[in-house]
Amino acid sequence: MIHRFKTLAVLCGFILLSATVQESNAASRKPVVGKKGMAVAVEPLATQIAADILKKGGNAVDAAVGLGLALAVTHPSAGNIGGGGFMVIRLADGTAVAVDYREKAPGKAHARMYLDPDGNRAVNQNVVLTRGDGTSYHPFTNRIHHLAIGVPGTVAGFALALEKYGTMSMAEVIQPAIDLAENGFILTERIARGLNGRKVIFDQIPASKAAMLRSDGEAWQEGDRWIQKDLAETLKLIAQHGHDGFYKGRTAELIEKDMKAGGGMIDRTDLANYQAIVREPIRNTYRGEYEIISMPPPSSGGITMSLMLNILEGYDVSRMGHNASNTLHIMTEAMRRAYADRARHLGDADFVEIPGHLTTKEYAAELRATIDPYFATPSEELGPELTMATEPMETTHYSVVDQWGNGVSNTYTLEGGYGSHIVIAGTGMITNNEMGDFNYQPGVTRNTGQIGTPPNLIEPNKRMLSSMSPTIVTRNGELYLVVGSPGGRTIINTTMQLILNVVDHGMNIQEAVDAPRIHHQWFPDFLRVEGGVGTDVVDAMKTKGHNLSSRGWGGGSYRQGDGHSIMVDPETGDRLGAPDPRIEGAAFGH
């Protein structure tokens, strides 16, 4: 049964916590405390909307859907109605479900759609971009092109979750997002900078230029009001007609028209046929009293994280110490093995058979036995049968817990920052570039990170593999943690470290979120390390044979994830919210 107050509750004490740089001393920050409910997300206005829904008596699903729709307006680089994702819901009665609203390949898609006749990755000759030095280049076809766009799933997923597990109507939870789009909101420096940074691309796509840039051609400034009238009208159709307000009627017609004009494959049949799916989550125990509830395929998160935790369960991680060299060594080796199996086996379970042994304790013991406690295993030794595109990083995660103990962990994405950069004319909606998450070059796996194994090759109507890992943890059968993160293939490792930090290292949730993180994904064979890990530890890891890097993919210092999370204090029942200081974030509790 879904719990809800029948009368308006008395609520108070909503608190905003926002930071833009990582703290070097995790213990200096404390979580935000809510006695009844909590919402934590990347953007304050949308988080406030979720908090207001909780305050009105809505449950966690109502608040999560309202938050996600608001982020489509206020967090344009990743929040969306033109993308897709995953939602893990655990109700107060212990029922847990996974809502799969991952994008799908269009019905006309095929395995070689991004290759030229010689089998090489094709470029998009229709768009010419200019580098900072004045030279020109063509983007890859599966990045900025209508062929990059998968059939969006967000609206279907939110509508399904709300219908089955919510207590409010779509019109109720979407109205705040409509108001923000129609009346505008004040840009922060971060959002203004992000929009300006894509001007060279938006300028070359008329509908994107009209929707995303200032009409006078000037750069956006902090404090400007951004009004999105077309997006407001698109949201109004969803308010009136729910699922069908997006996948049929005017919006579907505009999507099909834009696709035909841009050489894309999605048509109204693809849209009308799209359905979100309620799946059984991946459930795995850790150290007896904890249950990890996460996403099944086409997310790789639940299986991969379960495999790593099963391996680590055989070590006394707590005694070894947080971010000590021996701890990081065995964590890295667990990551290396699990990500190799991810590449080898995982894809859309509706199309490929996923081996059942991957989440067993017995299989983890076999892999654990191959770990040398003193030296790193070269990654090429773990995939000799594989023939020798990293997932983009722009995703967003949020967590919600209500006063009855319902919890929602939601991660959704456009794929890269601002997705395909293509706004569908007349809708104000920016679209995903999720087709790039398929293995676009059959049979080719490179040590740069490109995977070409069969389970994730492009097929019509198939969902592309993802690393998104919305996760809920229970302790002795009671709601304990709601965690997750954006960050491409780093997502799984970030989410796992949030759990380890609390369970094995005794941190509160804010300390767990703030602590430095590491990432290894099998290939490329190097270990990413955030600042804050001691130089003596780094030196010890190098001695063990690990190839370390603290440089980010874009050049600068390495930063991993935005783990906006919640802990329910098992003694007091307080909801403890922890926004991630690596990016602007907010936690509101009552």
Disulfide bonds with the S-S distance in Angstrom:
none
